């Protein structure tokens, strides 16, 4: 599977990229992400906020839609 430039996550830190994948593929809530990753709940909220800012999204739904629209199969 090839990713278009918009779908790539090279601008994200490793922690941001990990959470980005959980969001776009798993639809997990913040507490579930915290449990799954070992990050504190506060850290998860901060990291997600940074992801949304970097990707120019106002929320998770927009992030997921942009991700899947950018995918090339």
Secondary structure, DSSP 8 states (H G I E B T S, - for coil): -EE-TTT--TTS-HHHHHHHHHHHHH---HHHHHHHH---HHHHHHHHHHHHHHHT-SSHHHHHHHHHHHEE-
